[in-house]
Amino acid sequence: MPQRLNCPIRLMRVECFSDAESLVPYRDAWNALDGEVPFRRYDWLMPWWHSYRDSHELYVLGVFQGEDLIGLAPWYREAGTTGGRTLRFLGDGDVCTDYLDVLAAPDDANRVAALLVDWLQEALTTSRVWDAMEWDNLETNAPLASEVARRLGQCQAIVSKRPAHNCWRLELPESWYDFEMTQSKSHRKQIRRMINRVLDTDRCRLHVCDDIATIDAAMEILIDLHMRRRRMLDQSGCFSCDRFATFLQEAGREMMSTEHCEVLWLELDGEPVAAEIHFPSEKTLYAYQAGIDPNRLHEEPGSLMQIAMIRRAIEQGKQAVDFLRGDEPYKAHWRAEPRTCETVRIVPNTTFGLIRHGIWTTKTQVKNWFKASLGNI
C-alpha cells in the first residue's frame, strides 16, 4: 500500500498593496517575474510611482502561494475628476512604458489570472471597487493581461480594444558581417564608410556608463544633447518636465544597480555628439531615450550612434534591439519590424461602470466624427 506523505497545503491568496513601503520586502520576488522585460521591474515602476502618484491610489495585487509571491498586477487606481475609479498600469502616461503586462511565471499564469479575476469581481462590492480599466499601449495579446481581460469578459464585463502605437524590434544575427548583409546595398556602403572614416578612427570614442558612481555625469550629457536638439526643432523635450527628469534619474540608478541600465555617449573630436540611455535584458537591448548635437548634424551623429550601439549589442550576444514605440522612419530604415500594440478598456457590468462606458463611447464617437469632418474640408 503506498505511503501518504504529510505535505502541507500551500494556500493561494490575493493581497492588495496600497502602501509603497509594504512592497519593499517583495522587490526581488517582483523583479524575478519580469519576463526579461526591464520595464516590468519594481526598479522601474516604483520610481515612477514616487514621481507620478499625484492623488492616485496604489493598487498592486500580489498573488501568493503560501508566503511566495507568484503573480503580480502592477496597477494604480486613478482619481478621476468625475469620481471614477479607473485601474491603470504603473508607468503609463508621459513616461511611455512599453511591454507592460500582468506578471507570473508561465506555469502559474492561468491560476494567477483566475485568482485575480475572482478577487476583482468581489472587489466591486468593497472599498476596493473599480468601475473601469484602461491599459495603454500593451503589446497586442499581451499574455496575462489578455487572459485577465478574457475572463472578465466571461463575467459580463465589456472589453474594448483599439490600435495603439507600434513598437519596433530589430532582430540581430550572430555577427556584424551578417547584420550588414541584412541592409540594403546603399545603406551597407554608408555604414562601412562611416565605420572606416569616423567610428574606427582616433577622432571617435564610445563611452559606456554602467556604474552608479558616474551616472549623474552621463545623464547630464544625455539631457544636454536631448534638450538642445528638441529646442532646435521647437519642441519642449521630455526633460523639460522636472518630475520626468527626477523619475529617470531614480529609475536609472535603481536599474543600473542590477545591470539593467546603461548610458552611452559618442565623442567626436573630444566633444559629445550623441547619447542614449538603454535598459538591457539578457537577450534584448531596449533603447529608451536619446539626444544628438544639433550643431554637428552634417556629421550624422545619430547614424554613428546607431552603428556603434548595434555593433556593441551583437558583440555582447544580444538577440535584438528594441526601439520601443513610435513610427519614426529610421527604425524601418535599419530593418526593424513593427510589433503591434493596443489600448484595452474594460468596464464591469455595474451601474456606474456602464454609465462611464456610455460617456466614453460618446466621446470617442464625437472625436471620430470631428476627425472625419476635418478630413472632408
Secondary structure, 3 states (H helix, E strand, C coil): CCCCCCCCCCCEEEEEECCHHHHHHHHHHHHCCCCCCHHHCHHHHHHHHHHHCCCCEEEEEEEEECCEEEEEEEEEEEECCCCCEEEEECCCHHHCCCCCCCEECHHHHHHHHHHHHHHHHHHCCCCCCCCEEEEEEEECCCHHHHHHHHHHHHCCCEEEEEECCCEEEEECCCCHHHHHHHCCHHHHHHHHHHHHHHHCCCCEEEEEECCHHHHHHHHHHHHHHHHHHHHHCCCCCHHHCHHHHHHHHHHHHHHHCCCCCEEEEEEECCEEEEEEEEEECCCEEEEEEEEECHHHHHHCHHHHHHHHHHHHHHHCCCCEEEEEECCCHHHHHCCCEEECEEEEEEECCCHHHHHHHHHHHHHHHHHHHHHHHHHCC
